[in-house]
Amino acid sequence: MKILDKRADLGHGDVKKLLFSLSVPTITSQIVNMLYNLVDRVFIGHMQPAETVGKLALTGVGVCLPIIMVISAFASLIAIGGAPRASIAEGAGESEKSERIMGNCLTMLVITALVLTVLFGYRTPPRATEAQMVSAGENARPQDMARGIDTTVSDVESAEDSPSRAAPDRALDSNAILSPVAGRLMNLEATGDPVFASRALGEGVGVVPETTGETAVLAPVSGMLKTVARTGHAFGIKTDGGIEVLVHIGIETVPMDGEGFAVVVAKGERIAAGEPLATVDFGKVAAAGHSVVVVVTVVNAAELTVVTPLIGDGSGDNNGGDCKTVSAGSPIIDVEQ
């Protein structure tokens, strides 16, 4: 049987034909790779809800790709030099030398990885450096966008420059976060939302409203309204002491587009604990197939000394929740700064 010789002689033959035979496969592979990335990004950008999750996912891909390329560059720095040398030694019948080269390359890769980890400041979550935590407290969080919350609010806005609520702040314990509705408490794992369960949006509790009709959802703390979702399902409040509290009404309620939610506040307003944020028809939320649980979290919990949900021992149901019931305005989270 005749075996076709497909080797390219780089020292002889027609240069144009040689370049063509070598470049066409390379260019084709690059075009295919480009189309793959294009389709991949179109798919990611259309993840629902596209206006929140899709945009966040697309941003994550754009940020991660350069980081991956930088890390790959360090790996290539060693591999591009080591692999050919190991191949040459193996081809010359010097197996021991080839193994030694590969072993040295592996050792250098491990050392490089450790050095990069130290240089780029790895920290065990949830705490990073003090500077990073302060920065996180002052800037809008990508996770908030993932939940459909409008975070385009300037943090330098002061109370004097913004409208105030009519009622004065109540004389409450500044470390107590109150229940926005009357109902049954549960821990975050029992809410059925993996984002809340992972504490990505901070420590907190869920409250299942005791009523299925229209109910006023109250502010759990006094402070400045930093975020108010257009759809009325989420509110962010920052207290004068720097505690950032998220009130999220229902699970995956963004597609309702505000139906059943009547917002009575606006971004930049001051609000007192116990004042209404919105009136919600929990019957409509349930009829739309969504959980009615109202989640309250301390978003910047990592910056605080202790954040303790006051839900009891968690033995009330099979999902790890608690059957303890509270009235609106009852303490549900204790915070130590």
Summary of the structure (lengths in Angstrom):
residues: 337
radius of gyration: 28.4
end to end distance: 81.9
largest distance: 95.6
contacts: 986
relative contact order: 0.13
helix: 40%
strand: 19%
